[in-house]
Amino acid sequence: MPPRFMVLAMLVCSLWASVGIVIKATLADAPPLGLGAIRMLVSGAVLWVWLTWRSRVGATSRWIGVPWRLVSLATLFYMLLQGFTHTGFNHTSAARGIVLLNTTPLFVAALAHFVAPQELLNAIKLVGIALAFAGVYAIFARSFDAGGTRLGDLLMLSAALSWSLHTLVTKRATQRMDSGSLMLVQFLGAGMALHC
């Protein structure tokens, strides 16, 4: 892998890892859903500018043939993800919240069995999922109540479940539309819903 790609990968990982810490730090000065709304609306505005600058197709042709039912469902799950995440961080520590939020791949693997016929669960996958959940439990087993509340844990696990459903629906939607437009609708839709 070329060095510049390694540097970019490290930058993306660092930015992604810092999200929980930044959300937790800014919750002292902003309500959870308001903060989520601001993040989504600013992201939507930036993405709209970038899509407009990079677009090689007309603005109207981008929206022809869009699977609006899938887009609406993806936007709903994305809004739930943001709402649960921001509210959850208000009731738990940044480290605890991130660990619980990152159980998402486990939910994706389990739910894909019912949604995506080519991703069926087998015995090895089931054992892997069980071991992964056991690992998450082991992280907190000695101090299960330290740094968070049961409400915070439940909200972060709900965020992970929402994220997994969002992932599965988005995968289907991007087969029929470009991912940038899909994210734009999700950012703006989640931002407006959280703002209300």
Backbone bond lengths (Angstrom), bond angles and torsions (degrees), N, CA, C in turn:
res aa  C-N    CA-C-N  psi(-1)  N-CA   C-N-CA  omega(-1)  CA-C   N-CA-C  phi
1 M - - - 1.456 - - 1.532 108.47 -
2 P 1.342 117.54 129.87 1.467 120.53 179.05 1.530 111.29 -60.64
3 P 1.334 117.11 146.31 1.474 120.78 -177.32 1.524 113.97 -55.77
4 R 1.336 117.75 -36.36 1.469 118.14 -177.56 1.524 111.59 -66.91
5 F 1.353 116.91 -32.96 1.460 119.41 176.60 1.530 110.92 -69.66
6 M 1.324 116.34 -35.24 1.462 119.80 177.03 1.521 110.09 -65.26
7 V 1.336 116.61 -41.60 1.465 120.87 178.79 1.533 109.98 -64.28
8 L 1.340 116.78 -44.87 1.466 120.30 179.02 1.526 110.92 -63.56
9 A 1.332 117.52 -40.01 1.469 120.72 178.24 1.524 110.45 -63.06
10 M 1.333 116.90 -41.98 1.465 120.40 178.22 1.530 110.86 -65.05
11 L 1.338 116.69 -38.33 1.465 120.60 178.39 1.528 110.29 -63.34
12 V 1.336 116.89 -47.02 1.463 120.68 179.67 1.530 110.22 -61.04
13 C 1.341 116.78 -45.01 1.474 120.12 179.46 1.526 111.05 -62.50
14 S 1.322 117.47 -39.88 1.465 121.13 179.29 1.526 111.12 -65.52
15 L 1.329 116.43 -44.13 1.468 119.99 178.29 1.521 110.68 -63.66
16 W 1.328 116.78 -43.01 1.452 121.13 -178.90 1.528 110.43 -65.06
17 A 1.330 116.35 -41.66 1.466 120.45 -179.44 1.523 111.88 -67.01
18 S 1.317 117.50 -27.01 1.463 120.41 -176.82 1.528 113.32 -82.64
19 V 1.331 117.91 -11.27 1.469 120.58 -175.50 1.524 111.79 -57.80
20 G 1.326 117.27 -48.63 1.463 120.54 -179.40 1.506 112.85 -60.57
21 I 1.332 115.78 -40.64 1.466 120.92 -179.48 1.529 110.12 -65.75
22 V 1.331 116.41 -43.38 1.467 120.51 -179.27 1.523 110.79 -67.19
23 I 1.341 116.97 -42.94 1.466 119.26 177.59 1.518 109.71 -59.43
24 K 1.334 116.47 -47.84 1.467 120.93 -178.44 1.532 110.58 -59.98
25 A 1.324 117.11 -42.58 1.467 120.90 -178.19 1.526 111.89 -67.42
26 T 1.323 117.61 -37.72 1.475 119.87 -176.27 1.519 112.87 -82.34
27 L 1.339 117.87 -12.98 1.464 119.65 178.51 1.525 112.41 -65.83
28 A 1.333 116.82 -17.23 1.465 119.51 176.93 1.529 110.91 -67.82
29 D 1.337 117.04 -23.99 1.462 121.11 -175.72 1.525 114.65 -116.32
30 A 1.336 117.31 -1.42 1.462 119.43 -176.93 1.523 109.83 -144.74
31 P 1.334 117.37 146.17 1.466 119.36 175.57 1.526 109.44 -68.88
32 P 1.341 118.22 147.51 1.463 120.92 -174.71 1.525 114.85 -54.11
33 L 1.329 117.50 -51.17 1.467 119.18 -177.15 1.522 111.77 -71.02
34 G 1.336 116.76 -33.96 1.468 120.03 175.67 1.517 111.33 -63.55
35 L 1.332 115.95 -41.61 1.464 120.27 177.41 1.521 110.72 -62.60
36 G 1.347 115.92 -43.80 1.464 119.49 177.60 1.520 111.80 -61.12
37 A 1.339 116.52 -40.52 1.464 120.58 179.36 1.526 110.89 -62.94
38 I 1.326 116.45 -44.76 1.472 120.19 179.70 1.528 110.00 -61.43
39 R 1.331 117.15 -46.30 1.473 120.56 179.90 1.521 110.98 -57.77
40 M 1.343 116.62 -45.75 1.458 120.36 -176.18 1.529 112.02 -70.04
41 L 1.339 117.50 -41.47 1.461 120.00 -178.99 1.527 111.75 -68.67
42 V 1.327 117.01 -39.55 1.475 119.78 176.54 1.529 109.70 -65.55
43 S 1.338 116.81 -43.46 1.473 120.34 177.94 1.521 110.77 -61.41
44 G 1.334 116.20 -41.75 1.456 119.78 178.21 1.516 112.54 -62.12
45 A 1.332 116.93 -42.10 1.471 120.55 179.07 1.527 111.07 -63.73
46 V 1.326 116.84 -44.07 1.473 121.29 179.37 1.528 109.98 -64.02
47 L 1.327 116.78 -44.67 1.467 120.33 179.75 1.521 111.18 -64.04
48 W 1.347 117.73 -39.59 1.461 120.78 178.29 1.527 110.61 -60.86
49 V 1.339 117.30 -44.08 1.468 120.77 177.94 1.524 110.13 -61.14
50 W 1.333 116.91 -45.13 1.469 121.07 -178.56 1.520 111.15 -64.83
51 L 1.347 117.47 -43.91 1.465 120.44 179.26 1.521 111.16 -63.70
52 T 1.330 116.31 -39.78 1.468 120.14 178.90 1.520 110.30 -64.10
53 W 1.316 117.38 -41.40 1.464 122.08 -178.57 1.526 110.94 -69.26
54 R 1.333 117.68 -39.62 1.464 122.31 -175.58 1.529 114.07 -88.51
55 S 1.320 116.73 -11.94 1.461 119.96 -170.84 1.517 112.22 -64.64
56 R 1.335 114.77 132.51 1.458 120.52 174.59 1.519 110.67 -108.40
57 V 1.331 115.39 -3.68 1.467 119.27 177.49 1.515 107.95 -114.70
58 G 1.296 116.53 157.56 1.457 120.50 179.64 1.514 111.72 -61.56
59 A 1.316 115.48 151.80 1.460 120.77 -177.45 1.521 111.61 -60.86
60 T 1.330 117.42 -35.83 1.465 119.14 -178.20 1.525 111.60 -77.68
61 S 1.339 118.20 -35.54 1.468 119.83 -177.98 1.525 111.75 -67.53
62 R 1.310 117.65 -20.24 1.469 121.91 177.60 1.525 111.23 -62.49
63 W 1.344 117.02 -26.34 1.459 121.47 -173.25 1.522 113.50 -104.56
64 I 1.335 117.35 6.35 1.465 120.57 178.40 1.525 108.95 -80.97
65 G 1.324 115.97 131.05 1.463 120.65 177.13 1.513 115.13 76.33
66 V 1.326 117.07 16.77 1.468 121.12 -179.80 1.537 109.35 -69.18
67 P 1.332 117.66 131.93 1.474 120.63 177.67 1.529 110.11 -79.00
68 W 1.336 116.44 82.10 1.465 120.83 -169.50 1.523 113.45 -61.06
69 R 1.329 117.78 -30.30 1.470 119.03 178.68 1.534 110.16 -64.57
70 L 1.336 116.75 -45.75 1.469 120.67 177.73 1.520 111.35 -65.84
71 V 1.338 116.20 -40.08 1.466 120.38 179.54 1.528 110.09 -63.05
72 S 1.326 116.78 -42.67 1.474 120.31 179.04 1.526 110.98 -63.37
73 L 1.321 116.43 -41.85 1.462 120.69 179.14 1.527 110.95 -65.42
74 A 1.327 116.72 -43.85 1.469 120.63 177.83 1.526 110.33 -61.99
75 T 1.325 116.76 -40.63 1.464 120.79 179.45 1.527 111.12 -65.84
76 L 1.318 117.32 -39.51 1.466 121.17 177.00 1.530 110.52 -60.53
77 F 1.337 116.76 -48.77 1.466 119.58 -179.53 1.527 111.35 -65.77
78 Y 1.349 116.91 -33.90 1.462 119.90 178.32 1.526 110.65 -67.95
79 M 1.343 116.49 -40.55 1.461 120.71 177.26 1.529 110.29 -62.78
80 L 1.342 116.77 -43.44 1.471 120.28 177.19 1.525 111.11 -62.14
81 L 1.329 116.63 -42.24 1.466 120.93 176.92 1.523 110.57 -55.47
82 Q 1.326 116.69 -50.54 1.467 120.30 -177.87 1.527 111.30 -66.46
83 G 1.325 116.93 -42.50 1.463 120.02 179.67 1.520 112.31 -62.76
84 F 1.332 116.85 -48.44 1.466 120.80 179.20 1.530 111.20 -64.57
85 T 1.341 116.81 -40.38 1.473 120.42 -178.66 1.519 111.10 -63.15
86 H 1.326 116.67 -51.98 1.466 119.74 -176.82 1.526 111.80 -66.09
87 T 1.333 117.28 -39.60 1.459 119.70 177.76 1.521 110.71 -70.97
88 G 1.322 116.88 -37.97 1.465 121.00 179.37 1.508 112.86 -62.65
89 F 1.334 117.23 -42.53 1.465 119.86 178.42 1.523 111.62 -63.71
90 N 1.316 116.76 -20.15 1.459 120.38 176.85 1.533 111.37 -73.91
91 H 1.341 117.00 -14.62 1.462 121.96 -176.16 1.527 113.46 -120.76
92 T 1.320 117.25 10.21 1.466 119.90 179.58 1.519 109.90 -153.23
93 S 1.308 116.38 170.38 1.464 120.19 179.03 1.525 109.78 -78.04
94 A 1.338 116.17 160.63 1.462 120.58 -179.54 1.531 110.60 -62.47
95 A 1.340 117.33 -43.78 1.463 120.50 -178.21 1.522 111.54 -65.10
96 R 1.308 116.46 -45.71 1.469 121.33 -179.94 1.527 110.29 -63.65
97 G 1.338 116.23 -44.49 1.456 120.52 -179.82 1.514 112.86 -61.44
98 I 1.329 116.77 -41.82 1.466 120.65 -179.63 1.521 111.12 -64.65
99 V 1.336 117.12 -42.31 1.470 119.67 178.84 1.523 110.13 -60.75
100 L 1.334 117.06 -46.12 1.463 120.22 -179.38 1.531 111.49 -67.34
101 L 1.329 117.17 -39.75 1.466 120.39 179.12 1.526 111.09 -62.97
102 N 1.315 115.85 -33.76 1.467 119.59 -177.45 1.527 113.36 -85.43
103 T 1.332 115.95 18.66 1.463 119.21 165.45 1.528 110.13 -82.65
104 T 1.310 117.09 0.10 1.468 122.89 -178.94 1.527 113.54 -49.26
105 P 1.351 119.84 -48.47 1.469 118.46 -179.16 1.531 113.66 -59.03
106 L 1.325 116.68 -28.57 1.461 119.44 178.39 1.523 110.42 -68.66
107 F 1.337 115.84 -41.96 1.469 119.85 176.40 1.525 110.87 -66.08
108 V 1.336 117.07 -39.37 1.467 120.63 179.40 1.528 109.48 -60.61
109 A 1.322 116.60 -47.33 1.467 120.55 -178.72 1.525 111.05 -61.00
110 A 1.325 116.98 -41.22 1.464 120.18 -179.41 1.528 111.55 -70.50
111 L 1.342 117.01 -43.85 1.470 120.47 -176.31 1.526 112.94 -75.78
112 A 1.334 116.99 -28.33 1.467 120.03 -179.30 1.527 111.18 -60.66
113 H 1.308 116.23 -27.78 1.470 120.80 178.09 1.527 110.85 -56.77
114 F 1.332 116.71 -35.54 1.458 120.99 -176.63 1.520 112.61 -93.05
115 V 1.345 117.25 -19.71 1.459 121.26 -174.70 1.525 112.55 -103.64
116 A 1.328 116.06 -39.09 1.469 120.96 -175.45 1.528 109.25 -115.92
117 P 1.342 118.64 105.69 1.469 121.40 -175.37 1.528 114.13 -59.06
118 Q 1.339 117.28 -25.57 1.456 119.82 -179.15 1.528 112.21 -82.70
119 E 1.320 118.23 -0.38 1.465 121.78 -178.45 1.529 110.75 -121.99
120 L 1.317 116.20 48.55 1.455 121.56 -177.71 1.529 111.23 -70.00
121 L 1.316 115.25 147.36 1.461 121.00 176.64 1.522 109.13 -78.14
122 N 1.329 115.11 143.62 1.458 120.46 170.96 1.524 107.33 -128.30
123 A 1.306 117.37 -178.10 1.466 121.43 -175.04 1.531 111.73 -60.51
124 I 1.313 117.21 -40.73 1.473 120.65 -178.67 1.521 110.67 -65.03
125 K 1.335 116.71 -43.75 1.465 120.24 178.66 1.526 111.22 -64.12
126 L 1.335 116.64 -41.45 1.463 119.97 178.90 1.524 111.57 -62.04
127 V 1.324 116.49 -42.07 1.475 120.28 177.84 1.526 109.56 -64.34
128 G 1.329 116.86 -41.78 1.465 120.74 178.87 1.522 112.18 -61.52
129 I 1.330 116.66 -44.10 1.465 120.89 178.85 1.524 109.88 -63.97
130 A 1.323 117.16 -43.64 1.469 120.49 179.35 1.522 111.19 -61.92
131 L 1.329 117.24 -42.51 1.468 120.88 178.62 1.526 111.20 -65.34
132 A 1.333 116.48 -39.07 1.466 119.85 179.34 1.523 110.93 -64.50
133 F 1.338 117.54 -45.12 1.464 120.22 177.31 1.525 110.68 -63.64
134 A 1.338 116.73 -37.55 1.470 120.22 176.94 1.526 110.07 -63.61
135 G 1.325 116.72 -36.94 1.469 120.73 177.55 1.517 111.88 -63.93
136 V 1.325 116.63 -41.96 1.470 120.30 177.00 1.520 110.01 -62.48
137 Y 1.327 116.23 -43.93 1.468 119.75 178.31 1.531 110.36 -61.66
138 A 1.343 116.47 -41.41 1.472 120.49 -178.45 1.524 111.98 -63.06
139 I 1.328 116.90 -31.73 1.471 120.50 178.87 1.525 110.08 -60.23
140 F 1.330 116.20 -38.04 1.459 120.72 -175.54 1.531 114.18 -102.84
141 A 1.318 118.28 -3.56 1.468 120.97 -169.83 1.528 113.45 -57.60
142 R 1.318 117.99 -40.82 1.465 119.82 -175.60 1.514 112.28 -77.21
143 S 1.314 116.47 -28.72 1.467 119.55 179.84 1.517 108.40 -136.11
144 F 1.333 115.99 60.75 1.454 120.67 -171.35 1.527 113.00 -62.62
145 D 1.319 117.27 -26.74 1.460 119.38 -179.18 1.523 113.36 -100.61
146 A 1.331 118.07 2.00 1.468 120.77 -176.77 1.521 110.77 -79.82
147 G 1.309 116.33 129.73 1.465 121.34 173.59 1.509 115.40 82.95
148 G 1.319 117.88 0.55 1.450 118.94 -178.70 1.514 111.16 -160.48
149 T 1.309 114.90 -177.43 1.458 121.42 178.07 1.523 107.76 -127.79
150 R 1.310 115.84 166.36 1.469 118.79 176.58 1.531 110.19 -62.85
151 L 1.328 116.68 -36.41 1.459 120.14 176.99 1.527 110.44 -62.39
152 G 1.343 116.64 -45.41 1.460 120.54 178.41 1.517 111.77 -59.69
153 D 1.352 116.39 -43.94 1.465 120.30 178.59 1.524 111.06 -62.00
154 L 1.337 116.09 -44.86 1.460 120.57 -179.33 1.534 111.22 -63.26
155 L 1.334 116.64 -40.98 1.465 120.31 178.74 1.524 111.19 -64.95
156 M 1.335 117.51 -41.54 1.465 119.76 -179.29 1.529 111.06 -69.89
157 L 1.327 117.75 -36.79 1.463 119.56 175.56 1.534 110.83 -68.54
158 S 1.335 117.22 -33.82 1.468 120.67 174.72 1.526 110.15 -65.94
159 A 1.333 116.66 -37.14 1.468 120.49 175.75 1.528 110.25 -63.36
160 A 1.338 116.36 -42.48 1.466 119.97 179.09 1.524 111.21 -63.47
161 L 1.333 116.62 -41.74 1.466 120.80 177.78 1.531 110.37 -64.02
162 S 1.340 116.84 -43.31 1.473 120.77 177.67 1.517 110.90 -61.59
163 W 1.327 116.23 -41.13 1.467 121.06 179.63 1.523 110.26 -63.58
164 S 1.330 117.06 -39.64 1.464 119.63 -179.33 1.531 110.46 -67.18
165 L 1.334 117.57 -42.21 1.463 120.37 177.20 1.528 110.34 -64.57
166 H 1.333 116.45 -40.25 1.465 121.49 176.15 1.522 110.57 -59.11
167 T 1.324 116.98 -43.83 1.467 121.81 -179.75 1.527 111.08 -60.14
168 L 1.318 116.51 -46.31 1.461 120.53 -177.52 1.528 111.90 -67.06
169 V 1.338 117.51 -40.71 1.468 120.53 179.48 1.528 110.25 -70.90
170 T 1.330 116.59 -40.69 1.466 120.74 -179.98 1.526 110.94 -62.06
171 K 1.320 116.33 -38.46 1.470 120.00 178.83 1.522 110.58 -58.06
172 R 1.320 116.38 -41.24 1.467 120.26 178.85 1.530 111.20 -71.35
173 A 1.331 117.08 -40.75 1.469 120.87 -176.78 1.526 111.64 -65.99
174 T 1.338 117.51 -38.46 1.471 119.80 -177.18 1.520 113.04 -71.50
175 Q 1.319 117.38 -7.87 1.469 119.61 173.51 1.521 110.64 -76.17
176 R 1.338 116.27 -15.10 1.474 120.14 -176.46 1.529 113.35 -122.19
177 M 1.322 118.10 -0.53 1.467 121.00 176.60 1.519 109.10 -155.85
178 D 1.323 117.61 164.49 1.458 119.35 -178.87 1.527 110.62 -77.44
179 S 1.317 114.93 147.56 1.467 120.92 -172.86 1.528 112.65 -67.06
180 G 1.323 117.96 -32.38 1.466 120.34 179.20 1.515 112.05 -62.59
181 S 1.334 116.53 -45.36 1.461 120.22 178.78 1.521 110.85 -64.87
182 L 1.326 116.15 -39.06 1.464 119.99 179.03 1.528 110.41 -62.47
183 M 1.326 117.11 -44.75 1.465 120.20 179.20 1.527 111.21 -65.65
184 L 1.324 117.13 -36.35 1.462 120.03 178.52 1.536 110.57 -60.09
185 V 1.326 116.92 -46.77 1.462 120.51 178.62 1.533 109.95 -61.53
186 Q 1.325 116.85 -41.76 1.461 120.58 -177.98 1.528 111.67 -67.09
187 F 1.325 117.29 -44.44 1.468 120.01 178.19 1.532 110.60 -58.88
188 L 1.329 115.61 -51.20 1.468 119.61 -176.02 1.527 111.17 -68.69
189 G 1.347 117.08 -41.77 1.454 120.16 179.24 1.516 112.36 -63.23
190 A 1.346 116.62 -46.51 1.468 120.33 178.90 1.515 110.40 -65.29
191 G 1.334 116.58 -40.99 1.468 119.78 -179.47 1.512 112.33 -61.60
192 M 1.337 116.38 -44.02 1.475 119.36 -179.55 1.536 111.06 -69.21
193 A 1.338 116.80 -39.06 1.469 119.50 -179.88 1.533 111.31 -66.23
194 L 1.339 117.04 -41.97 1.452 120.63 -179.43 1.528 111.70 -70.25
195 H 1.333 116.32 -26.71 1.457 121.36 -179.43 1.529 111.66 -70.74
196 C 1.338 116.27 -29.42 1.477 120.58 -175.90 1.525 112.20 -67.80
